[in-house]
């Protein structure tokens, strides 16, 4: 019953035999349960002879004996031999005969032995962070735009840089998909984010006009519901508006918060840009450290872990599409095999990087404290407006709590690598 290594360094096989007397005990225990519960014409409940039970429920009893003994002895043998399966075992060569031992072969994947080479010699590029005055002024202008108001214009047609307040009805030209209706939509005439067809068909229009026109969306359009489609719109002009920007002065600064003047706003904006760039630079440097780790350390990956990571990546993609308003039935139409193939290499790199970071964490005794987990749980509880206990119970039940712990440890390990790479 010793493990036999196959052609892969991540696969193992166990040939397991369960003693005949244990198989008999399990079988007889099941027969007694069937005797208590079975309802067979001609016999009172609880008084069905064992021989009748054996004959009538032979296949069911045999299946339940296998279901009880195979997992139990598989776990016992893997624990005994210090093996940690990362995939469900494939059970073959199963043999169960009355009065004989139960025999089966279990094939499964395990983690390879990983020795991380050269992680203490890694070096990260840490660029200096600078922010120009022009960038600060652009951010200030963006703030000004965010606080703009819109004033109505009367007695003339829509012109360049006006905003048309419209109601809109649209339906796909091919009849596939749901019609759309929107009220009080602002469309900037000639705006960089405005589809050209809207500008062309609204410029020169008056309040009350209802032009109809088609809009052709490119195959790579940002909204997947519209990408590659032609939509027929009827648009009613409800009002004509002009954008009015607030004056850029100290009074505007005071309206933004605890600022006495514009210079304080500029300083806060500069600090914010610097912080964002520092975080981005650190993220990119850490990604490069992991890439160097992967390049220096080659080993075989268990396919079960790769498939699991592909599942996680596809699930994140599914949620992102649903957040954009894509309907579940449209998501189901996607070519799953093509999507899985497209995600495979990235998933392999993520699994390999995670395993290497795990090994470094063990080497450097990097641990996750319970209070770190608690902070994550409390943050999730606040977002979902549930109690921390309820969130923790759900995360534990779904196996997410372990993933959170692994993520935190990986982040701490990356922090360690980043600090020592200076």
Protein Blocks (a to p, Z undefined) as FASTA:
>chain_A
ZZcddfbfkbccddddddfklmmmmmmmmmmmmmmmpccehiaehiacfklmmmmmmmmm
mmmmmmmmmmmmmmmmmmmnopacfbdcddehiacdehiacddddddddddddddehklm
pccddddddddfklmmmmmmmmmmmmpccdddehiacdehiacddddddddfklpacddd
dehiacdehiaklcfklmmmmgopaehiacdddddddfklfblklgopacddddddfbdc
ddddddddfklmmmnmccfbfklmmmmmmmmmmmmmmmmmmmmmmmmmmmmmmmmpgcdd
dfklmmmmmmmmmmmmmmmmmmnopafklmmmpcfklmmmmmmmmmmmmmmmmmmmmmmm
mmnopacdfklmmmmmmmmmmmnopafklmmmmmmmnommmmmmmmmmmmmmmmmmmmmm
ZZ
